[in-house]
Amino acid sequence: MKNFYLTTAIDYANGSPHLGHAYEKVLADVIARYKRLCGESVYFLTGLDEHGQKVQQSAKKAGVEPIAFCDEQAEKFISMCKLLDISNDDYIRTSQERHKKVVRQILQMLYDKGDIYKAEYKGFYSTRQEQFLQEKDRVDGKWPEIFGDVVEITESNYFFKIQQYQEWLVDYIKKNEDFIFPRFRAKQVMEFLKEPLNDLCISRPKERLEWGIELPFDSGYVTYVWFDALVNYISAIGYGTDEFSKNWPADFHVIGKDILVPPHSVYWPIMLHAAGIELPKSLLVHGWWMSSGEKMSKSLGNIVNPLDLVEKFGVDAFRYFLMREMNVGQDSDFSFDLFLTRYTSDLGNDLGNLLSRLLNMGKRYCASVVPSAKVEEEFEKQLIDLARETSQEVLRLYDGMQFHIGLEKTFAFIRAINRYAEQRAPWKLAKSEAEADKLALETTLANMAEALRVASVLIAPIMPNVSAKILTLLGLENIEKFEGNTEWSNVLEGKTLGAQEILFPRPTTE
């Protein structure tokens, strides 16, 4: 049986982890955890893109060999993944032999097929983007800032015949509406494909660049970094072996919108098609994190270090903010004030306070043992109906990658549990000696506990640690799957509640 295969773009070794890297990993991890909880077998890949001119230059500047530079960078990104509780099954590095072997195999296959040829190139080159440019790339006669310094060069190189596959690709995207998600991103690709494609230069001469995978048919050249990097999705899962079909085709390549066109939507599909390999099912294209409407960048000084936020507020609070604020596919604005509002309001006042008051009242009124619910009046019916409605709606939204709305619905339900407590006022019922009030008190605590259990299951893919902590305090083991666990039940009856605990402590003013 095939696994649900999920990948992220592999991070480039020339930078340091930032909010964009963190978001992409968390998004992919949430999908992976959700699929596992739905009972699917998941294989989740991420990794590091290590070759190219910029890495070679940075290593030289640092006075170390490129592999030593990449080792250090790899540790930074792997540490970030661990800190963010990313549950990846594998971490691919393009300097690994398992990867280089497959790159050489694909190159040789395409060369033998006649899809790769040698020719002299004269034109413009951007070192920052490590790509050749054309006059049409100018804007108002100038090179956009994204390209950095652009120089004119003349050199012999190897080219991949992508132009001959252009018509096929256009037809494929039209016929396969799920190939690019969200669908509106496909318009961007189709717009790009209106112009004739130039064949792709897939080599760099060794006199200019040594840090790369040597072409199998010409030792004087190394492979263009984008051709090399894209192959990671198949090299990591054993392309050419019996293991490959256990994962391929990928169900989702999770990537940022900046690398949709042309790498993932043009180069990669054509490379696969030319090599006779099935295409991934879908490219899940996410937006950018902005600051006051501008993209975060080093030059603007508005880069957010995710590690700082995690250290101060905890990993689950950070994961919650990312998934609550970003509509998958759209851009979103980051501000510390907004983060703090979500932390204190949604997490502290709504969820944290609900757990705290339940544990406190359970200890005072029921000796910390969850009682049975024996009353079902209008308040109870409303809460139970809302729990069932919320569960169904949230899982449907998660299926559609609408995690932000799913969390909005879940926290609306959490606020409804708090309202239910206010309506029933168990602190007042506890003062009465009437049997009816005693039953109402027990019912209130039982229903608060069960409603919180359901909410905790729903937030599990986004906040796995908080979810597990709440379930433990409710007297349960951590959930293994959603099936049955989002249904209203009496599973908590007779369970012992844990000691009172503050899930989201108020941040210091430092």
C-alpha positions in Angstrom: 0.0 0.0 0.0 1.4 3.4 -1.0 2.2 5.9 1.7 0.9 9.5 1.7 4.1 11.1 0.5 4.7 14.7 1.6 7.7 16.9 0.8 8.8 20.5 1.5 11.1 22.5 -0.7 14.7 21.9 0.5 16.2 24.9 2.1 19.2 26.6 0.5 22.4 26.2 2.5 23.5 29.8 1.9 21.1 31.3 4.4 19.9 30.9 8.0 16.5 29.7 9.2 13.8 32.4 9.3 10.0 32.7 9.6 9.4 31.5 6.0 11.4 28.3 6.5 9.6 27.7 9.9 6.2 28.2 8.4 6.7 25.8 5.5 8.0 23.1 7.9 5.1 23.6 10.3 2.5 23.6 7.5 3.9 20.3 6.1 4.1 18.9 9.6 0.5 19.8 10.4 -0.6 18.0 7.2 1.5 15.0 8.0 0.2 14.7 11.6 -3.4 15.2 10.4 -3.1 12.4 7.8 -1.6 10.1 10.4 -4.4 10.8 12.8 -6.8 10.0 10.0 -5.2 6.5 9.9 -3.0 7.1 6.8 0.6 5.9 6.6 2.7 9.0 5.9 6.2 9.5 4.6 7.4 13.1 5.2 10.6 14.5 3.6 12.5 17.7 4.0 16.2 18.6 3.6 18.9 20.9 2.4 20.0 22.1 -1.0 23.8 22.4 -0.8 25.3 23.0 -4.3 25.8 26.1 -6.3 27.9 29.2 -6.8 26.6 31.1 -3.8 27.5 28.3 -1.4 31.0 28.0 -3.0 31.5 31.7 -2.6 30.3 31.8 1.1 32.5 28.8 1.9 35.5 30.6 0.4 34.7 33.7 2.3 34.6 31.7 5.5 37.9 30.0 4.7 36.4 26.5 4.8 35.6 23.8 2.3 32.1 23.8 0.9 31.1 20.6 2.6 32.3 21.9 6.0 30.2 25.0 5.4 27.2 22.9 4.5 27.6 20.7 7.5 27.4 23.7 9.7 24.3 25.0 7.9 22.6 21.6 7.9 22.9 21.6 11.7 21.1 24.9 11.9 18.2 23.7 9.8 18.0 20.3 11.5 18.0 22.0 14.9 15.1 24.3 13.8 13.1 21.2 12.7 13.7 19.6 16.1 12.7 22.8 18.0 9.5 23.1 16.0 8.6 19.4 16.6 8.7 18.6 12.9 7.9 14.9 12.4 9.8 14.3 9.2 10.8 10.7 8.4 13.9 11.7 6.4 16.2 14.6 5.8 17.9 14.6 2.4 21.1 16.5 1.7 22.1 17.0 -1.9 25.7 16.3 -1.0 24.8 12.7 -0.1 25.8 10.0 -2.5 22.3 8.5 -2.6 21.2 11.8 -4.2 24.1 12.4 -6.5 23.7 8.8 -7.9 20.1 9.5 -9.0 21.0 12.9 -10.4 23.7 11.3 -12.6 21.2 8.6 -13.6 18.6 11.0 -14.7 21.1 13.2 -16.6 22.5 10.2 -18.4 19.1 8.9 -19.3 18.1 12.3 -20.8 21.4 12.6 -22.6 21.2 9.1 -24.1 17.6 10.0 -25.2 18.9 13.1 -27.1 17.2 15.6 -24.8 20.5 17.1 -23.7 22.9 18.9 -26.1 25.9 21.1 -26.0 25.9 24.7 -27.3 27.6 28.0 -26.8 25.6 30.6 -24.8 26.0 34.3 -24.9 23.8 36.3 -22.6 23.1 37.7 -19.1 23.7 35.8 -15.8 22.5 36.5 -12.3 24.8 35.1 -9.6 22.3 35.8 -6.9 19.6 33.7 -8.5 22.2 31.4 -10.3 20.3 31.6 -13.5 20.6 33.0 -17.1 18.4 35.9 -18.0 16.8 37.3 -21.1 15.9 40.8 -22.2 12.3 40.1 -21.3 13.4 39.7 -17.6 14.1 43.5 -17.4 11.5 45.8 -16.0 11.4 49.3 -17.5 14.8 48.6 -19.0 16.4 47.6 -15.6 17.2 44.3 -13.9 14.9 43.8 -10.9 16.6 43.9 -7.5 15.9 40.2 -7.0 18.7 39.4 -9.5 21.4 41.4 -7.8 24.5 42.0 -10.0 23.9 40.8 -13.6 26.8 40.2 -15.9 27.1 39.3 -19.6 28.9 36.1 -20.3 29.8 33.8 -23.2 30.5 30.1 -22.5 29.8 26.6 -23.8 27.2 24.6 -21.8 24.8 21.7 -21.9 21.1 22.4 -22.5 17.9 20.4 -21.7 15.3 20.5 -24.5 12.3 21.7 -22.5 10.8 23.7 -25.3 9.6 20.6 -27.1 7.5 19.7 -24.0 5.8 23.0 -23.6 2.6 22.1 -25.4 2.4 18.9 -23.4 2.8 20.8 -20.1 0.1 23.4 -21.0 -2.3 20.6 -21.8 -1.4 18.7 -18.6 -2.1 21.7 -16.3 -5.4 22.3 -18.1 -6.6 18.7 -17.7 -5.3 18.3 -14.1 -7.0 21.0 -12.0 -5.6 19.6 -8.7 -2.0 19.7 -9.9 -1.5 23.3 -8.5 -3.2 24.2 -5.2 -4.7 26.8 -4.7 -6.0 26.7 -8.2 -5.5 30.5 -8.7 -1.8 29.9 -8.8 -2.1 27.9 -12.0 -3.0 31.2 -13.8 0.5 32.5 -13.0 2.0 29.3 -14.5 -0.2 29.5 -17.7 0.7 33.2 -18.1 4.4 32.2 -18.0 3.8 29.4 -20.6 2.3 31.8 -23.1 5.8 32.8 -24.2 8.0 30.2 -25.9 10.3 28.4 -23.5 14.1 28.6 -24.0 15.9 25.3 -23.5 17.3 25.1 -20.0 21.0 25.4 -19.4 21.7 22.5 -17.0 25.5 22.8 -16.5 28.2 25.1 -15.2 31.8 24.8 -16.4 34.2 23.7 -13.6 36.5 26.7 -14.2 33.6 28.8 -12.9 32.0 26.4 -10.4 33.4 23.3 -8.8 30.9 22.7 -6.0 28.3 20.6 -7.7 27.5 17.2 -9.1 29.7 16.3 -12.1 27.9 15.6 -15.3 28.2 11.8 -16.0 29.0 12.4 -19.7 31.4 15.3 -19.3 33.7 15.7 -16.3 34.5 19.3 -17.2 31.0 20.4 -16.0 28.9 20.3 -12.9 25.1 20.2 -12.8 23.0 23.4 -12.5 21.8 23.7 -9.0 18.0 23.7 -9.8 18.2 20.6 -11.9 20.1 18.9 -9.1 17.9 20.2 -6.2 14.6 19.1 -7.8 15.7 15.5 -8.0 15.7 15.3 -4.2 12.0 14.3 -4.2 12.8 11.1 -5.9 16.4 10.4 -4.8 15.4 10.3 -1.2 12.9 7.5 -1.7 15.0 5.2 -3.7 14.3 6.0 -7.3 15.4 3.0 -9.4 14.6 0.5 -6.6 11.6 -1.5 -5.6 11.1 0.9 -2.6 10.3 3.8 -4.9 6.7 2.8 -5.5 5.9 2.8 -1.8 5.9 6.6 -1.8 5.8 7.9 -5.4 4.0 9.9 -6.7 4.2 12.5 -4.1 0.8 13.6 -2.8 2.0 17.1 -2.0 5.1 19.1 -2.7 4.8 22.0 -0.2 6.6 25.0 -1.7 6.6 28.8 -1.5 5.0 30.9 -4.3 8.5 32.3 -5.2 9.7 28.9 -6.5 6.5 27.9 -8.3 7.5 29.5 -11.6 9.5 28.2 -13.3 11.3 25.5 -11.2 8.5 23.5 -9.8 5.8 24.1 -12.3 7.9 24.0 -15.5 11.3 22.5 -15.0 10.3 19.7 -12.6 7.2 18.4 -14.5 9.1 18.4 -17.8 12.1 16.6 -16.2 9.9 13.9 -14.8 7.9 13.5 -18.0 11.0 13.3 -20.2 12.4 10.7 -17.9 9.1 8.7 -18.0 8.3 9.3 -14.3 4.8 10.0 -13.1 4.2 13.6 -11.9 3.4 14.5 -8.3 -0.3 14.7 -7.5 -0.2 18.3 -6.4 2.0 21.3 -5.7 0.7 23.0 -2.5 1.9 26.6 -2.9 1.9 28.9 0.1 2.3 32.6 0.4 4.8 34.9 2.1 5.0 36.3 5.6 4.9 40.1 5.3 5.8 42.9 7.8 3.6 46.0 7.4 2.7 44.8 3.9 6.3 44.3 2.8 8.1 41.0 2.3 10.5 40.3 5.1 14.1 40.7 4.0 17.6 41.2 5.4 17.9 44.6 3.7 14.7 45.9 5.4 15.8 44.5 8.7 12.3 43.0 9.4 13.4 39.3 9.5 11.8 37.3 12.4 13.8 34.7 14.1 11.4 31.9 14.9 13.7 30.4 17.5 13.4 33.5 19.7 9.6 33.3 19.8 9.6 29.5 20.5 12.1 30.0 23.3 9.9 32.7 25.0 6.4 31.4 24.3 6.7 27.7 23.6 6.6 25.7 20.3 2.9 25.0 20.3 2.0 28.7 20.7 4.2 29.5 17.8 2.8 26.7 15.6 -0.8 27.9 16.5 -0.1 31.4 15.4 1.4 30.4 12.1 -1.5 28.2 11.2 -4.2 30.5 12.6 -3.0 33.6 10.8 -2.0 32.2 7.4 -4.6 31.2 4.8 -2.7 28.6 2.8 -1.9 30.1 -0.5 -2.2 33.8 0.5 0.2 36.2 2.1 -0.1 37.1 5.7 1.2 39.9 7.9 3.3 39.2 11.0 3.5 41.5 13.9 4.6 40.8 17.5 1.6 42.6 18.8 -0.7 40.3 16.9 1.2 37.2 18.1 0.9 38.5 21.7 -2.8 39.0 21.3 -3.3 35.5 20.0 -1.2 34.1 22.8 -3.0 36.0 25.6 -6.5 35.9 24.2 -7.0 32.6 22.3 -4.5 30.5 24.2 -4.3 32.0 27.6 -7.8 33.4 28.3 -9.8 30.9 26.3 -8.1 27.5 26.3 -5.7 27.9 29.2 -8.4 29.4 31.5 -10.9 26.6 30.5 -8.5 23.9 31.6 -7.5 25.7 34.8 -11.0 26.3 36.0 -12.1 22.7 35.1 -9.2 21.2 37.1 -9.8 23.6 40.0 -13.5 22.9 40.2 -13.0 19.1 39.7 -10.7 19.1 42.7 -13.0 21.2 44.9 -16.3 19.6 44.0 -15.6 16.0 42.8 -12.4 15.0 44.4 -10.7 15.3 40.9 -12.8 12.4 39.5 -14.8 13.0 36.4 -18.5 12.4 37.3 -21.2 11.2 34.9 -23.5 13.5 33.0 -27.1 12.8 34.1 -28.9 15.9 33.1 -29.7 16.9 29.6 -31.5 20.2 29.4 -31.2 23.0 26.8 -27.7 24.2 27.8 -26.4 20.6 27.5 -28.1 20.0 24.2 -26.7 23.1 22.7 -23.2 22.2 23.8 -23.3 18.6 22.6 -24.8 19.7 19.2 -22.1 22.3 18.8 -19.4 19.7 19.6 -20.7 17.4 16.9 -21.2 20.2 14.4 -17.7 21.6 15.1 -16.0 18.3 14.8 -17.5 17.5 11.4 -16.8 21.0 10.1 -13.2 21.2 11.3 -12.2 17.9 9.8 -13.8 18.9 6.5 -11.8 22.2 6.6 -8.6 20.3 7.5 -9.2 18.1 4.5 -9.3 21.2 2.3 -6.1 22.7 3.9 -8.2 25.4 5.5 -6.5 25.1 8.8 -6.9 28.7 9.8 -10.7 28.4 9.6 -10.6 25.1 11.3 -8.8 26.7 14.2 -11.2 29.6 14.2 -14.2 27.1 14.5 -12.4 25.1 17.2 -11.7 28.1 19.4 -15.2 29.4 18.9 -16.2 26.1 20.4 -13.7 26.5 23.3 -15.3 29.9 24.0 -18.7 28.2 24.0 -17.5 25.7 26.7 -16.5 28.7 28.8 -20.0 30.2 28.2 -21.6 26.9 29.2 -19.7 27.0 32.5 -20.9 30.6 33.1 -24.5 29.6 32.3 -24.5 26.6 34.6 -22.4 28.4 37.3 -21.1 25.2 39.1 -19.7 27.4 41.9 -23.3 28.3 42.8 -24.7 24.8 42.3 -22.0 23.5 44.8 -23.6 25.7 47.5 -26.9 24.0 47.2 -27.9 20.8 49.0 -30.8 20.0 46.5 -30.3 16.7 44.7 -31.2 18.3 41.3 -28.4 20.9 41.8 -26.0 18.2 42.7 -26.8 16.3 39.5 -26.5 19.5 37.5 -23.1 20.2 39.1 -21.8 16.8 38.2 -23.2 17.1 34.7 -21.6 20.5 34.1 -18.2 19.2 35.1 -18.6 16.0 33.0 -19.6 18.0 30.0 -16.9 20.6 30.3 -14.3 17.8 30.5 -15.7 16.0 27.5 -16.1 19.1 25.4 -12.5 20.1 26.2 -11.4 16.5 25.3 -13.0 16.9 21.8 -11.4 20.3 21.3 -8.0 18.9 22.4 -8.3 16.2 19.7 -9.1 18.8 17.1 -6.0 20.9 17.8 -3.7 17.8 17.9 -2.1 18.3 14.5 -1.3 22.0 15.2 -0.5 21.8 18.9 0.6 18.2 19.5 2.2 18.9 22.9 -0.6 21.0 24.3 -3.1 18.5 23.1 -1.3 15.6 24.7 -0.8 17.6 27.9 -4.6 18.3 28.2 -5.6 14.8 27.4 -3.1 13.5 30.1 -4.6 16.0 32.6 -8.1 14.6 31.7 -6.9 11.2 32.6 -6.3 9.8 29.1 -3.4 8.6 27.0 -2.5 10.6 23.9 -4.7 9.9 20.9 -3.4 7.7 18.0 -6.1 8.6 15.5 -9.1 10.8 15.0 -11.5 7.9 14.3 -14.1 7.9 17.1 -12.1 10.4 19.2 -14.0 13.5 17.9 -17.3 11.9 18.8 -19.1 12.9 22.0 -18.8 10.1 24.5 -18.5 9.3 28.2 -15.0 8.0 27.9 -13.8 10.3 30.7 -16.3 9.1 33.3 -14.4 7.9 36.4 -11.1 9.2 35.1 -8.8 11.1 37.6 -8.0 14.7 36.7 -4.5 15.9 37.0 -3.2 18.7 39.2 -3.9 22.3 38.1 -1.4 23.5 35.6 -0.9 26.8 33.7 -0.5 25.9 30.0 0.3 29.4 28.8 2.1 31.5 31.4 1.9 35.2 31.0 5.0 36.4 29.2 7.5 38.5 31.0 7.7 42.2 30.2 11.4 42.0 29.3 
